[in-house]
Amino acid sequence: MKVLIIGSEGMLGHDLVDILSAENEISTTTIDTLDITDIEKTIETIKNINPDVVVHAAAFTDVDGSETNEDLAYKVNVLGTRNVAVACSEVDAALVYICTDYVFDGTKGSSYYEYDQTNPLGVYGKTKHQGEVCIRDILNKFYIVRTSWLYGFHGPNFITTMLKLAEKMESISVVADQIGSPTYTVDLATAIAELIKKPAYGTYHITNSDHCSWYEYAQEIFENTGIDIELNPVSTEEFGSPAPRPKYSVLENYNWKMEGFPKIRSYKEALREYMDLL
Ligand SMILES: NC(=O)c1ccc[n+]([C@@H]2O[C@H](COP(=O)([O-])OP(=O)(O)OC[C@H]3O[C@@H](n4cnc5c(N)ncnc54)[C@H](OP(=O)(O)O)[C@@H]3O)[C@@H](O)[C@H]2O)c1
């Protein structure tokens, strides 16, 4: 298939290019070659490439920064996504949109299914959710892929942050009352490569299996390295981030399983593999 990857220089975008190129003819755009907030350019670029599938991995991803830069977050995550959807409709391409667990408010207390009620808390989650709404308004052929707590080789992430902090601090405070599923970009890109082979359009939760708090995640990271550092569990309120975040945003990979795809491995196994390669 002809696949266009938008946001190919992002953390996930890099792995999408590597993995999807094994079985597809790949084209890529970056913010320098296509700013998705420009509707004419977006339509022109996608018309010229004429792909079967567009994977849209570009976004304004600064969760805390979105609180003070609401217009830019809206422009990129909502209008940019609308523009990509309009362009896909012009060439009848299927669209893969990468979305987030932050579309949920985290109050359910158990894992979220694809059909559960969304209620984003912060600006980032609201704009990503509105991106979903635009896609459902404009297209029939789409895969909305909600994922969570991404890490990979091509971008700063929680693991690299923890390792850097450990170099200069004797103790690190980590939030212990937010629960989610850390997800390896390589595993997510591999899942997307399988998903686009089927015209099973719709909304999917795709994450590594099992879940933890950020505090437990940090413990796992340091156990893998053997670094001995004091970790202090703190509450969301004590930590005090600018953006509100869901307390429990584990995503049940329900539609993925219902389509017959195999369970995605545990975050612990994926984390070990990633850290062995660092
Ligand atoms: N990271 C996570 O934990 C996480 C969790 C759940 C879902 N997601 C979603 O997963 C997707 C990929 O995330 P990621 O972590 O790989 O993000 P990332 O590394 O920040 O990559 C996003 C890319 O989009 C580009 N971009 C920003 N504005 C653009 C515009 N107007 N036009 C074209 N490109 C633009 C960025 O370029 P610049 O770097 O030059 O700005 C960057 O290369 C996003 O949709 C994100 O919302 C991420």
The ligand as a Tripos MOL2 file, in Angstrom:
@<TRIPOS>MOLECULE
LIG
   48    52     1     0     0
SMALL
NO_CHARGES

@<TRIPOS>ATOM
      1 N1          3.8820   11.1680   23.8960 N.am      1 LIG1
      2 C1          2.8720   10.5590   24.5380 C.2       1 LIG1
      3 O1          2.9910   10.1510   25.7040 O.2       1 LIG1
      4 C2          1.5490   10.3690   23.8400 C.ar      1 LIG1
      5 C3          0.5300    9.6700   24.5150 C.ar      1 LIG1
      6 C4         -0.6830    9.4610   23.8640 C.ar      1 LIG1
      7 C5         -0.8660    9.9330   22.5690 C.ar      1 LIG1
      8 N2          0.1240   10.6150   21.9510 N.ar      1 LIG1
      9 C6         -0.1120   11.0860   20.5710 C.3       1 LIG1
     10 O2          0.7650   10.3740   19.7210 O.3       1 LIG1
     11 C7          1.1280   11.1660   18.5970 C.3       1 LIG1
     12 C8          2.6380   11.1740   18.4530 C.3       1 LIG1
     13 O3          3.1930   11.6970   19.6590 O.3       1 LIG1
     14 P1          4.7580   11.8860   19.8600 P.3       1 LIG1
     15 O4          5.0350   11.7060   21.3010 O.co2     1 LIG1
     16 O5          5.5100   11.1010   18.8410 O.co2     1 LIG1
     17 O6          4.8720   13.4530   19.5510 O.3       1 LIG1
     18 P2          6.0990   14.3450   19.1150 P.3       1 LIG1
     19 O7          7.3930   13.6220   19.2930 O.co2     1 LIG1
     20 O8          5.9010   15.6650   19.7840 O.co2     1 LIG1
     21 O9          5.8550   14.4960   17.5430 O.3       1 LIG1
     22 C9          4.8660   15.3100   17.0260 C.3       1 LIG1
     23 C10         5.3900   15.8720   15.7190 C.3       1 LIG1
     24 O10         4.3890   16.7420   15.1700 O.3       1 LIG1
     25 C11         5.0740   17.8630   14.6260 C.3       1 LIG1
     26 N3          4.1740   19.0070   14.4960 N.ar      1 LIG1
     27 C12         3.7860   19.8870   15.4430 C.ar      1 LIG1
     28 N4          3.0080   20.8310   14.8920 N.ar      1 LIG1
     29 C13         2.8860   20.5330   13.5760 C.ar      1 LIG1
     30 C14         2.2220   21.1460   12.4730 C.ar      1 LIG1
     31 N5          1.5240   22.2710   12.6260 N.pl3     1 LIG1
     32 N6          2.3240   20.5730   11.2560 N.ar      1 LIG1
     33 C15         3.0450   19.4500   11.0770 C.ar      1 LIG1
     34 N7          3.7120   18.8330   12.0740 N.ar      1 LIG1
     35 C16         3.6230   19.3730   13.3070 C.ar      1 LIG1
     36 C17         6.1980   18.1110   15.6140 C.3       1 LIG1
     37 O11         7.1970   18.9450   15.0470 O.3       1 LIG1
     38 P3          8.0900   19.8490   16.0620 P.3       1 LIG1
     39 O12         8.7490   18.8740   17.0060 O.co2     1 LIG1
     40 O13         9.0480   20.5280   15.1510 O.co2     1 LIG1
     41 O14         7.1300   20.7580   16.7560 O.co2     1 LIG1
     42 C18         6.6790   16.6910   15.8750 C.3       1 LIG1
     43 O15         7.6320   16.2750   14.9140 O.3       1 LIG1
     44 C19         0.4930   12.5420   18.8450 C.3       1 LIG1
     45 O16        -0.7120   12.6090   18.1320 O.3       1 LIG1
     46 C20         0.1950   12.5500   20.3330 C.3       1 LIG1
     47 O17        -0.9140   13.3710   20.6400 O.3       1 LIG1
     48 C21         1.3300   10.8390   22.5430 C.ar      1 LIG1
@<TRIPOS>BOND
     1     1     2 1
     2     2     3 2
     3     2     4 1
     4     4     5 ar
     5     4    48 ar
     6     5     6 ar
     7     6     7 ar
     8     7     8 ar
     9     8     9 1
    10     8    48 ar
    11     9    10 1
    12     9    46 1
    13    10    11 1
    14    11    12 1
    15    11    44 1
    16    12    13 1
    17    13    14 1
    18    14    15 2
    19    14    16 1
    20    14    17 1
    21    17    18 1
    22    18    19 2
    23    18    20 1
    24    18    21 1
    25    21    22 1
    26    22    23 1
    27    23    24 1
    28    23    42 1
    29    24    25 1
    30    25    26 1
    31    25    36 1
    32    26    27 ar
    33    26    35 ar
    34    27    28 ar
    35    28    29 ar
    36    29    30 ar
    37    29    35 ar
    38    30    31 1
    39    30    32 ar
    40    32    33 ar
    41    33    34 ar
    42    34    35 ar
    43    36    37 1
    44    36    42 1
    45    37    38 1
    46    38    39 2
    47    38    40 1
    48    38    41 1
    49    42    43 1
    50    44    45 1
    51    44    46 1
    52    46    47 1
@<TRIPOS>SUBSTRUCTURE
     1 LIG1         1 GROUP 0 **** ****
